Amino acid sequence: MLLSCQRKEQIKKSFVTFEFESWNLVENYIVKYSGGDTIYLKHIFPGKENLLTVLSESEKEDLLESLKESDFYYSKDYWNSSVDDGQTYKFKIEHLNRKKDSILIHEGKGPKKLYELAEKFKKLIEGKKFENK
């Protein structure tokens, strides 16, 4: 009997910490991720709350794949100086060499890929049950 095993290549973490922040007139929250199986959610408005949830292995791999550093140009703001109200996202990363970078995008300004990443984070936190820290 022949047995065949395929070993899936494990995706390696390319950062120390990654934060995604979303704010508008209705809500403000931050998601913090360090590459493990836990994500942290900090509600800032309305109400303050610190929560956490555990990711499945597939959710973790999908998130690590999405956060590959080379796909983003950090330390750039896509911001219109006449901004009033609307949706704003901030992405912050601490690289393995401890260098910190961030990207701020608002109301459709900036790369489509960043809005897709924001939607991925929003869907992830909407689909997970979070518990108090």
N, C-alpha and C positions, 0 to 999 in steps of 0.2 A: 504494500500500500504506500503510495506516495502522498506526502503531505506538503502543501505549499503555504508559506507564510509571507505575507507582504507587510513590511514594516513601514509605517507611515512616518515621514520625517517630521520631527517635532519642531514647531515654530519657536524660535528663540526670541526672548524679550530684547528690545533694542532701546530701552529707556529705564530710568529709575522710577519716575512717577509721571502720570499723565492726568490732567484735569480738564474737564469740559464744563463750562458754565453757560447757562441759558438765563436770560432775563428779558422781561417786557413789563408792561403795566400790570399784568395779572400775577406773575410768578417770577421767582429768582431762586435757582438752585445750582449746586456744584456737584459733579460726579468726580470722584477721585479713584484712580486705578493704578496699581503698582505692578501689574503683570501676573498676579497670582489668581486665585480662584474667588477673590472677594472684591466687590466694588462698594464704595462708600457714597452715600447720598446725603448732602447737607442742604436742607431747605432753609432759605434765608427769608423769603417772603412768599406767601403770607405765613406767618408763624415760623418759629425756629425749631428745627428738629434734626438730629443726627441719626442716620439709619445705615444699615448694611444688608447685603444679600450675597449669597454664594452662587457663582456661575457654574454651569455644567462645563464639561471638558470641551464640548463643541462651541459653546458660547465664548469660552476663554480663547480658543484657537482663532475663532472668527474675529474677535476683538484685537488680538495681537497682530493678526494679518492686516487688519484695517489701520493699525497705528504705525506701520513701518515709517520710520523717520524720513527716508529719502523721498517720500511722496509729497512732502509739504515744505513750503518755504516759510520758515518761522521768522519772527521779529518783523512782521509786516502787518499793518492795519489796513483793512478795506473799509473805509469809513467816509461817509459824506459829511462835510463840515456843517451842512445845514440840517443835520439830523434832528428830528423831533421825537416822535414816538415810534415804536416798532420793535421787532425782534432782533436781539443781539446775542451773538455767541462768542465765547472766548475759549481758545484752546491753549493750554500751557503744558510744557514738557520740560522735564529735567532729564538730560541725556546721561548716558553712562559715564561720560567724562565730567559730570556735575554741572555742565553749562545749562543755563535755563533760557528758554525761548517761549514766545507766545504769539498768537495770531488773534486778532479781533476782527469780526465781520459783522455787518449790519445791513438789514433790508436789501438783500440781493446783491450786495457788493461783494466781490471776491470769487474765488474758484468754486465751480459747481461741486467738486470733490469734497470741499469742506462742508457744504450744506448736506451732502449725502452722509458724511460722517456724523453731523449733528442729528440727522434723522435716525441714524442707526442707534445712537445713544438714547434718543428719546423713546424709540420703540423698545429698546432693551429695558429701560427703567419702567416703562408703562406695563411691560409684560412680566415683571418680576415682583415677588412679594418681599418687601423690605421689613426688617425688624429693628427695634431700637438698639443702639450701640450698648 
